[in-house]
Amino acid sequence: MSRVRSLVPGLPRAAWVVLAGDAVSALGSGLTLPFLLVYLHQARGLDLGPASLAVATVAIAGLAGNPLGGALSDRVGPRAALAAGLVTAAAGSLALAAVSSSWQAFAACALLGVGAAVAWPALDALLAALVTPEQRASAFALRHATMNAGLGVGALVAALLVAAASPAALARLYVLDAVSFAAFAVVLLGHRRIASHRRPRQPARAPGGYRAILGDRVFVRVWALTALLVTAGIAQYAAAFPAYATEVVGLDTSWLSLALAANTITVVGAQLLTLRLLAGRRRTTAIVLVGALWAAAWSVALAAGALAAGSAAPALLTVTMVLLAAGETALAPTVPALVNELAPDALRGRYNGALALAFTTGFIAGPLLAGAAIASGLGAALPGALAATCALAALAARRLRRHLPLALDAIAVAR
């Protein structure tokens, strides 16, 4: 137990409160988001086509919500912007509990998506401001671990309830999701230490806005590299991986939950250890490691496809998800902390908004590209293409090292 405690970094109490609130809201999202399509189609009677488009609206709303959240953080402060995003997301979840038509589903999903997308960069900007620069890698690593823990527990609880739940019981899950968002907002606005945090003085209009960010060539490189990694990595968890495992390898769909559980357990269990192992190393080395691990993961999946279901394929695909999770644990303390080192105080929110947009872009592009490949009959070759893309990203990360001074490239870990 003492060894586990030694891995937990020391952070200010206000940062722990924010991380705890994020975990609670993630638990609410875990209760609902994985089953949103099932809920709209089976419990609310929407046709599968409109229901699928409504679910996609949650992600697409991020294209507007991420930049908006970044700009709001710079204008009114990240705490107020985060609270606004949480209240908006709560309203969306509450509306989902009462939908009865397609247009209501679209409106509720858009509201939920915009609120969550606004909250994302605001939370990152607030967390970065509440800790010292040396503590940022630790703070973002912990955020990734606690968020995944919340999502995993929420999804597990929902999976136990959904099969036998009535439409009214499913609707109550969305009410609970709304409560989780609202509770986080109340804590943010009422907690004395967070409320006492003041953003640095800055002009009423941040100089240059998002145009200034486009002039930061290092950040643009980081943005493109992040979008590429997300597209070929995390975004494929719910796109290429399930389709490949069931349609190409021929595994039963019930097996997928075990592989995804292995992914979540690895993230939560290994995140702090990975953080400690990366201490003092280069951020670009960590990003190279992400690309290499993900390239190896998809190569293992490709090997599983060469085998028949019932042989070693299930074990190999579980290894795929574990390797993908290991890459996540290297990415989490690296890119967000680097972006917040690059960001001037007056543009911190916008930098985080742009970074969140890189993730959102990958989450949208990844499933679209995977779907197109599978529809074209190229599903068997898809893991190979993803492995090559991740290897290319690793090479790009090595080139990024040339553009970063060592002071920015080194990973510090709070103790």
C-alpha positions in Angstrom: 0.0 0.0 0.0 2.8 2.4 0.8 4.3 1.8 -2.6 1.0 2.7 -4.2 0.8 5.8 -2.1 4.3 6.8 -3.2 3.1 6.8 -6.9 0.3 9.3 -6.1 1.7 12.8 -6.8 1.2 15.7 -4.5 -1.2 18.3 -5.9 -3.1 21.3 -4.3 -6.4 20.5 -2.7 -8.3 22.6 -5.2 -6.8 20.4 -8.1 -8.0 17.3 -6.3 -11.5 18.7 -6.0 -11.6 19.4 -9.7 -10.4 15.9 -10.4 -13.0 14.4 -8.1 -15.7 16.4 -9.8 -14.6 15.3 -13.2 -14.6 11.6 -12.1 -18.2 12.0 -10.8 -19.4 13.6 -14.1 -17.5 10.9 -16.0 -19.4 8.2 -14.0 -22.7 9.8 -15.1 -21.5 9.8 -18.7 -20.5 6.2 -18.4 -24.0 5.4 -17.3 -25.5 6.8 -20.4 -23.3 7.5 -23.5 -22.4 3.9 -24.4 -26.2 3.0 -24.5 -27.5 6.2 -26.1 -28.3 4.6 -29.4 -30.0 1.7 -27.7 -32.0 4.1 -25.5 -33.2 6.3 -28.4 -34.0 3.3 -30.6 -35.5 0.8 -28.2 -36.8 2.9 -25.3 -37.9 6.0 -27.2 -39.0 4.3 -30.4 -36.9 6.3 -32.9 -35.9 4.7 -36.2 -32.3 3.5 -36.2 -31.3 6.1 -38.9 -32.4 9.2 -37.0 -31.2 7.8 -33.7 -27.7 7.1 -35.1 -27.5 10.7 -36.5 -28.6 12.1 -33.2 -25.9 10.2 -31.4 -23.3 11.5 -34.0 -24.5 15.0 -33.2 -22.9 14.7 -29.7 -19.4 14.4 -31.3 -20.1 16.9 -34.2 -21.1 19.5 -31.7 -17.6 19.5 -30.4 -16.4 21.1 -33.6 -18.2 24.3 -32.3 -18.0 23.7 -28.6 -14.3 23.2 -28.2 -13.3 26.6 -29.7 -16.1 28.2 -27.9 -15.0 26.7 -24.5 -11.5 27.9 -25.2 -12.6 31.5 -26.0 -14.9 31.6 -23.0 -12.1 30.5 -20.7 -9.9 33.4 -21.8 -12.7 35.9 -21.6 -14.5 35.0 -18.3 -12.1 32.6 -16.7 -11.9 28.8 -16.9 -13.9 28.2 -13.8 -16.9 30.1 -15.1 -16.6 28.6 -18.6 -16.4 25.1 -17.1 -19.5 25.7 -14.9 -21.4 27.0 -18.0 -20.4 23.9 -20.0 -21.5 21.6 -17.2 -24.9 23.3 -16.8 -25.4 23.1 -20.5 -24.5 19.4 -20.6 -26.8 18.8 -17.6 -29.7 20.4 -19.5 -28.9 18.2 -22.5 -29.0 15.0 -20.4 -32.2 16.1 -18.7 -33.8 16.7 -22.1 -32.7 13.2 -23.3 -34.7 11.8 -20.4 -37.9 13.2 -21.9 -37.4 12.9 -25.7 -40.3 11.6 -27.7 -39.4 12.6 -31.3 -36.4 12.9 -33.6 -36.1 16.6 -33.5 -36.1 16.5 -29.7 -33.4 13.9 -29.7 -31.2 16.0 -32.1 -31.7 19.1 -29.9 -30.9 17.3 -26.7 -27.8 15.6 -28.1 -26.6 18.9 -29.5 -27.0 20.5 -26.1 -25.2 17.7 -24.4 -22.4 17.7 -27.0 -21.9 21.5 -26.9 -21.9 21.5 -23.1 -19.3 18.7 -22.8 -17.2 20.2 -25.5 -17.1 23.6 -23.8 -16.3 22.0 -20.5 -13.3 20.0 -21.8 -10.8 22.8 -22.6 -12.1 24.9 -19.7 -11.4 22.1 -17.3 -7.9 21.6 -18.7 -7.2 25.3 -18.5 -8.4 25.5 -14.9 -6.4 22.4 -13.9 -3.3 23.9 -15.5 -3.8 27.2 -13.6 -4.4 25.5 -10.2 -1.0 23.6 -10.3 2.6 24.6 -10.9 4.2 23.9 -14.3 6.1 21.0 -12.7 2.8 19.5 -11.5 1.0 19.6 -14.8 2.1 16.3 -16.2 0.9 14.7 -12.9 -2.4 16.6 -12.9 -3.3 15.5 -16.5 -2.2 11.9 -15.9 -4.5 11.8 -12.9 -7.3 13.4 -14.8 -7.0 10.6 -17.4 -7.0 7.9 -14.8 -9.9 9.2 -12.7 -12.0 10.0 -15.8 -11.5 6.5 -17.2 -12.3 5.0 -13.8 -15.6 7.0 -13.7 -16.5 6.0 -17.2 -15.6 2.4 -16.6 -17.6 2.1 -13.4 -20.6 3.9 -14.9 -20.6 1.7 -18.0 -20.4 -1.5 -15.8 -23.3 -0.4 -13.7 -25.3 0.5 -16.7 -24.6 -2.8 -18.4 -26.0 -4.6 -15.4 -29.1 -2.5 -15.5 -29.9 -1.9 -19.2 -30.9 -5.5 -20.1 -33.8 -5.6 -17.7 -34.6 -1.9 -17.4 -37.9 -0.4 -18.5 -37.9 2.8 -20.6 -38.7 4.8 -17.5 -35.7 3.3 -15.6 -33.4 4.1 -18.6 -34.7 7.6 -18.6 -33.7 7.9 -14.9 -30.1 7.2 -15.8 -30.1 10.4 -17.9 -31.5 12.3 -14.9 -28.6 10.9 -12.9 -26.2 12.0 -15.6 -27.6 15.5 -15.4 -27.3 15.5 -11.6 -23.6 14.5 -11.9 -22.9 17.5 -14.2 -24.9 19.9 -12.1 -23.2 18.7 -8.8 -19.8 19.3 -10.3 -20.9 22.8 -11.3 -22.2 23.6 -7.8 -18.9 22.4 -6.2 -16.9 24.6 -8.7 -18.9 27.7 -7.9 -19.0 27.1 -4.2 -15.6 25.8 -3.3 -13.6 28.5 -1.6 -10.1 27.6 -2.8 -11.3 27.3 -6.5 -13.4 30.4 -6.2 -10.4 32.3 -4.9 -8.4 31.4 -7.9 -8.0 34.5 -10.1 -6.9 34.4 -13.7 -4.0 36.7 -14.6 -4.8 40.2 -15.8 -5.1 40.3 -19.5 -6.7 42.5 -22.1 -10.4 42.4 -22.7 -9.6 40.7 -26.0 -6.9 38.2 -26.1 -4.3 39.4 -28.6 -4.8 37.7 -31.9 -7.3 35.1 -30.7 -7.1 31.8 -32.6 -5.2 33.4 -35.4 -2.3 33.9 -33.1 -2.3 30.2 -32.3 -2.1 29.4 -36.0 1.1 31.4 -36.0 2.6 29.1 -33.4 4.4 26.6 -35.6 5.3 24.3 -32.8 1.7 24.1 -31.6 0.5 23.5 -35.1 2.9 20.5 -35.3 1.6 19.2 -32.0 -2.0 19.7 -33.1 -1.5 17.8 -36.3 0.4 15.0 -34.6 -2.3 14.7 -31.9 -5.1 14.5 -34.5 -3.2 11.9 -36.4 -2.6 9.7 -33.3 -6.2 10.0 -32.1 -7.6 9.1 -35.6 -5.5 6.0 -35.8 -5.6 5.1 -32.1 -8.3 6.0 -29.5 -10.9 6.8 -32.1 -10.8 3.2 -33.3 -11.9 1.7 -30.0 -15.6 2.0 -31.0 -15.1 1.9 -34.8 -12.4 -0.4 -36.4 -11.8 -2.6 -33.4 -15.4 -4.0 -32.8 -16.0 -4.3 -36.5 -12.7 -6.1 -37.2 -13.1 -8.4 -34.2 -16.6 -9.5 -35.1 -16.7 -9.4 -38.9 -13.1 -10.3 -39.8 -11.9 -12.4 -36.9 -15.4 -13.8 -36.3 -15.6 -13.4 -32.5 -18.8 -13.1 -30.6 -19.9 -9.6 -29.7 -20.2 -10.6 -26.0 -16.4 -11.0 -25.9 -15.9 -7.3 -26.8 -16.8 -6.1 -23.3 -14.0 -8.2 -21.9 -11.4 -6.7 -24.2 -12.7 -3.1 -23.5 -12.6 -3.9 -19.8 -9.0 -4.9 -20.1 -8.3 -1.6 -21.8 -9.9 0.4 -19.0 -8.3 -1.6 -16.2 -4.9 -1.1 -17.8 -5.4 2.6 -18.0 -6.5 3.0 -14.4 -3.9 0.6 -13.0 -0.9 1.6 -15.0 -1.3 5.4 -15.4 0.6 6.5 -12.2 3.3 3.9 -12.8 3.8 5.2 -16.4 3.9 8.7 -15.1 6.7 7.8 -12.7 8.6 5.9 -15.4 8.4 8.9 -17.7 9.7 11.4 -15.1 12.8 13.3 -16.3 12.4 11.9 -19.9 11.5 13.9 -23.0 7.9 14.5 -23.9 8.7 13.8 -27.5 10.2 10.4 -26.4 6.9 9.6 -24.7 4.9 10.5 -27.9 7.3 8.3 -29.9 6.4 5.6 -27.4 2.7 6.2 -27.9 3.1 5.7 -31.7 5.2 2.6 -31.3 2.9 1.0 -28.8 -0.1 1.7 -31.0 1.7 0.4 -34.1 2.5 -2.8 -32.2 -1.1 -3.1 -31.0 -2.6 -2.9 -34.5 0.1 -5.3 -35.7 -1.0 -7.8 -33.1 -4.6 -7.3 -34.3 -3.5 -8.0 -37.8 -1.9 -11.3 -36.6 -5.2 -12.2 -34.9 -7.0 -11.7 -38.2 -4.7 -14.3 -39.8 -5.9 -16.9 -37.3 -9.4 -18.4 -36.9 -11.8 -17.6 -34.1 -11.4 -20.1 -31.4 -7.6 -20.2 -31.5 -5.3 -17.5 -30.0 -7.3 -14.7 -31.7 -9.2 -13.6 -28.5 -6.0 -13.4 -26.5 -4.2 -11.5 -29.2 -7.1 -9.0 -29.5 -7.1 -8.5 -25.8 -3.3 -7.8 -26.0 -4.2 -5.2 -28.7 -6.5 -3.4 -26.2 -3.9 -3.5 -23.5 -1.2 -2.1 -25.7 -3.5 0.7 -26.8 -4.2 1.5 -23.2 -0.5 1.6 -22.4 -0.1 4.1 -25.2 -2.9 6.2 -23.6 -1.1 6.3 -20.3 2.0 7.8 -22.1 0.0 10.3 -24.0 -2.1 11.7 -21.1 0.7 13.4 -19.1 2.5 14.5 -22.2 0.5 16.5 -24.8 -1.8 18.5 -22.6 1.1 19.5 -20.3 3.2 20.5 -23.3 0.4 22.6 -24.8 -0.1 24.4 -21.5 3.7 25.1 -21.4 3.4 26.6 -24.9 0.3 28.7 -24.1 0.7 32.3 -22.8 -1.7 33.1 -20.0 -3.9 35.3 -22.1 -4.5 32.5 -24.6 -4.4 29.5 -22.4 -8.1 28.7 -22.9 -7.8 28.9 -26.6 -4.8 26.7 -26.7 -6.7 24.1 -24.7 -9.7 24.6 -27.0 -7.6 24.0 -30.0 -6.1 20.9 -28.5 -9.5 19.5 -27.6 -10.5 20.2 -31.2 -7.6 17.9 -32.3 -9.1 15.1 -30.3 -12.6 15.8 -31.5 -11.4 15.9 -35.1 -9.8 12.5 -34.6 -12.9 11.1 -32.9 -15.0 12.1 -36.0 -12.4 11.2 -38.7 -11.4 7.8 -37.3 -14.8 6.1 -37.4 -15.6 7.7 -40.8 -12.4 6.4 -42.3 -12.8 3.0 -40.7 -16.4 2.7 -41.9 -15.4 3.6 -45.4 -12.6 1.0 -45.4 -14.8 -1.8 -44.1 -17.7 -0.9 -46.5 -15.1 -1.1 -49.3 -14.2 -4.6 -48.3 -10.8 -3.6 -46.9 -11.6 -4.5 -43.3 -8.9 -7.2 -43.1 -6.2 -4.8 -44.1 -7.4 -2.0 -41.8 -5.2 -2.8 -38.8 -2.1 -2.8 -41.1 -3.0 0.7 -42.3 -3.5 1.9 -38.7 -0.2 0.4 -37.6 1.6 2.2 -40.5 -0.1 5.5 -39.6 0.9 5.1 -35.9 4.5 4.4 -36.9 4.4 7.5 -39.1 3.2 9.5 -36.1 6.1 8.1 -34.1 8.6 9.4 -36.7 6.9 12.8 -36.7 7.3 12.9 -32.9 11.0 12.4 -33.3 11.1 15.3 -35.8 9.2 17.5 -33.3 12.1 17.2 -30.9 14.2 19.5 -33.1 11.7 22.3 -32.5 11.4 22.0 -28.7 14.0 23.4 -26.2 14.9 20.9 -23.6 13.1 22.9 -20.9 9.8 22.4 -22.7 10.5 18.8 -23.7 11.4 17.5 -20.2 8.6 15.7 -18.2 8.5 16.8 -14.5 6.4 14.8 -12.0 5.1 16.2 -8.7 6.0 14.2 -5.6 
